Amino acid sequence: MSADPAAVELFAPSLVEVTTRQLRDEILSGALEPGERLIEEQIRQRFSISRAPLRESLRLLAQQGLVEHLPRRGARVATWSEEDIRQLFEVRAVLERYAVTSALPLTSRPGVDALAGVRLHLERMRSAQELGDQLAKDDAHRDFHAAIVSLAGNRQLDLALEPILLKLQRPMAVNLRLEASLMGPGEGLRRHEELVTALETNDPEHVLAALQEHGGQRYLRFRADAAPVGAAQVGDRA
């Protein structure tokens, strides 16, 4: 029995979704460099897409902080200086430290796991890795860090973190992918599992030490071809 064309169309990804995902993957992987111009005609030819859906895709990527529009110059991949990235990682670290200090000790009601949200995103990272879906792993990775801060139950803290993670999503993704290529795909999961294990202890000193270890190593400095890349120059593990 053949599939209903209407049903296929209903669940088929749109041109905008496909193009947005492809461009986002190229930006997060480093295939498109910060500051690189996004020439509409070239992208249209590559993806066989018309102008209207492409511009909608670029608009969505701009909302995500990955693309910026310049007056009379079109669109380009959003760019942050090395110092910007360093400062953003520092701010994220401050918010995470404050969050866990405020949240601990975690109290779980019977049948309710206080770390359920954090574990959920770790499992999403694991599943995405098994499926080879880098974008899904990038999203789960970002949500994992948001979930750690949300342990504090402080809405204003969550709102403060949101734009930081938005700006950091490219360097975080590049670092995570570099780590997988240099240290093996399981290394990133291992580090994030260690954070969860530390949180389970309810020991603030242990958790703070784990956060410091998680974000403070500096071996991810170059991509495979030895060219410096974005946050990898900063040396922060995501």
Secondary structure as UniProt FT lines:
FT   HELIX           5..11
FT   HELIX           15..29
FT   TURN            34..35
FT   STRAND          37..38
FT   HELIX           40..47
FT   HELIX           51..63
FT   TURN            64..65
FT   STRAND          67..70
FT   TURN            71..73
FT   STRAND          74..77
FT   HELIX           82..103
FT   TURN            110..111
FT   TURN            114..115
FT   HELIX           116..131
FT   HELIX           134..150
FT   TURN            151..152
FT   HELIX           155..183
FT   HELIX           186..201
FT   HELIX           204..216
FT   TURN            224..225
FT   HELIX           230..234
//
